[in-house]
Amino acid sequence: MTELRVSEAVCQAFPRLRIAVVVARGFDGHERWPETDAELAALENAAAAGHPLPAGESDPHITTWYAAYRAFGTNPKRERPSVDALRRRLARTARLPRINAAVDCYNLVSVSHGVPAGAFDLDAVHGDVVVGFADGHEEFTPLGEPDNTEHPRPGEVIYTDGKSVLTRHWNHHDAERTKVSPHSRHILFLLETTESAACGPAVDAAAADLAARAATRSRQVSTHWLTPGSPAVELGEPTA
């Protein structure tokens, strides 16, 4: 039984933490997703017309992530929170990446709601997943760089499983091993805030949006919440 949990140290450091956990079982990601493509194109057209979504310190939700990054020693203007990077890319190029159905879907939700979003292929996860502070000895293989190994800086917030680091700088960079591909059938989606009082409604709305979209392509979808008062959830085992 795979468990996802937030370490006590992270809960103490970020007492208003709220993470939405959306688990999609039997996801079908082989075909393109016309509805998602159309909504991404609409965002791109709006940006090209001079109406980009706010990024960086012009968005109060992203500002809270800047503060969190600085709190664990990461410069958010160098290693940006994922949603900030996406919105800046949209404003700069009027384009958003097209990866595959699942990734395009959570990118759309992230950009639209202003909430960091990511995902792991559950079939590639080894043991429990923990959100904790790095000690600097962990190993990380960056997405798209299968022959490269990095070590997170001590004190950096990371996701890990029983084998290696799954994300660096909390939600800045994903690992190659657990990336979501068109072949991923069991997917763990994550949407996060460190300031639930101010940004909790945005996370709730983003999670509901993502779960509803995933349900149209999945056999089963469930949503769970992690907070300092409830820092762990059992994800169950993949079934055929």
N, C-alpha and C positions, 0 to 999 in steps of 0.2 A: 504494500500500500504506500504509494508515494505521498509525501507530505510537503507542503509549501509553508514555510514559516519565516517570520521576521525575528532576528536575534533580539535578545533583551537589550543589548547595548544600543542598537538602532532605535528601538522603541523609546528608550530613555532620551536619546538625542533628538528624536523627532516625535514628540508626544501627540501631535495632531496628524500623524500619518494616516492615510487611508488608501488602500490598494484594492481595486476591483479585479477579481480573478474570474475570467470567463473561459470555461473549458468546453471545447467543441469536440465531440466524438463522431467518428465516421464522416469527417469533412471531405467534400469532393472539390478538389482544387485544380483539376486537370483542365477544365474549360475556362475561357475568359468569362468575365462577369460584366455584361453590358451595362447594367445599372450603375455599377461602381465606376466603370470607364466614363460614362456620361457625366456623373457628378464630379469626377476629377477634372474632366474637360471644362465643365462650367466654372470651377475654381480657377483654372488656368486662363480662361477667357476673361474672367473678372480681373485677374491680376494684369493681364495684357492691356486691359482698358484703363488701368491705373487705379484699381480698387483692391489692392492686396490686403490680406488679413494682417492684423498687428503681430509684430515679432519683438523679441527682446524686451527691454524695459518699457516699451509702449503697451505691453499687455500685462496686467496685474497678475494673471495666473502664471505666466512665464517668469515674472519677477520673483515669485516665491521659489521657483527652482533655481534661479540665480543665487538666492540667499542660501538655499540648501547646499548647492555645490560649493559655495565659498566656505560653508561651515565644515565640510569635510576636506577642504584643502584643494579643490579643483577650481581652476579659473574658467567660469562659464562662457567667457568670450573666446576661449581657445578650444576647449572641449565642450561643445554646446549641448544643452538638453535636447533630446531628439525632436520634440515638437518645435523648438526654436529653430533648429537646423532646417527642418522641412519648410517652415513658413518663410524663412529667409531665402531659401532656394526658390520658392514660388515667387516671391517678390522680385528676385534678381533676374530670373530666367523665364518667368511665366510658364514653368514646367514643373511637374511632379513625377517622381520615378514610377515606372511600370515594372513590377517584379514578377508577381504571380497573383492569383485571385485573393488569397488570404492576406498577403502583405499589402496589396493595394487597398484592401478593405480597411485594415486597421490604420493605414496611413491616412485614408480619407477621414475616418472618425477622429483621429488625432488632430489633424489640421483643422477640421470643422469645429471641434469643441475646445481646442486649445489645451489638450491634455496629452502628456506623453503616453504612448502606447507601444507595445512590443509583443513578441510571441516567441514561444519555444515549441519545437517538435517534441511532444512528450515521449515518443518512441525512441528518441535519441538521448533522453535524460537518464542519468545513472543515479539511483537513490533519491534522497530528499533534496529539495531545492531550498536554499537559505539566503535571505537578504542580510548581509552582515558587513562588518568592517574588515578590509583586507589586512593581512599581516605582512604582505610584500613577498611571500614565498609562493603564492599561488601561481598557476600557469594559465595563460589566456591565449587562444589562437583566434585572431581577429577575423571577422567575416570577410571573405574574399581573399584571405591570405593563409591558406592551409599549411604553408611551410614556415610560417613565422610564429614565434612564441614570445609573448610579453609577460611581464610581471607587474601587477597593479602596485601603485604606490601605497605604503602602509597608511591606514586610515581611510582609504578610499572606500565608498560604499559599492559593493558588488553583489551580484547574484552568483551563487555557486551550486554545483551538485556534488555528488561523491567523487567526481573525476577531475573537474577543472572549473574555471570561471566561465560563466555564461554571459554576463554583461559587465562592462567597466563603466566607471563614473555613473553608477546607478542605471541610467538609461541612455547613455551617450553612444555606446558601441556594443554590438552583439557579437557572439562567437560563431565561428564557422560550423562547429559540430552540431549545434542544436538549431540551426537556421530552418526556417519554414520554407519548404519547396512545394512544387505542384503535387508531389507524392505524399506529403504529410497528411495523415488521416486523423490523428489525435493531437489537437493543438491547445496549448495553454496561452491565452491572451492576457495581458496585464495592462491596466490603466491606473495612473498613480497621482497622488498629491501628497505633499508634506504639510499642507495647511487646510485641513478638512473644514474648518469654520468658514474660510473664504472661498475655497474651491471645491468643497465636497459636492455641491449640486452639479457642477460641471462634470465631475467624475461619474456621478450617478447617471447623468443623462448620456454621457459617452458610453458607459457600460451597457445601458439599456439599448442604445442604438446599435452597438456592436453585436450584442447577443441576438437581437432581432434579425440582423443581417446574416449572421452565421447560421441561425436556425433554418434559413431557406436552403442551406447547402449541407446540413449536418443531420446525422441520425438523432443526436441528442446534444443539447446545450444546457449547461448549468452555470450559475453565477454565485460567487462567494465574495466575502469581504474580509480583508485583514486590517486590523487596527491594533494599537497597543493593548487594548482590553481584550482582543481576540486575535492573537498574533499567528495562528496556525490553522491550516485546513488540510484535510485529507482529500487527495485528488482522485483516489480510486485507481483501478487498474484498467488499461485499455482492453476493450472487448471487440470481437470481430463485428 
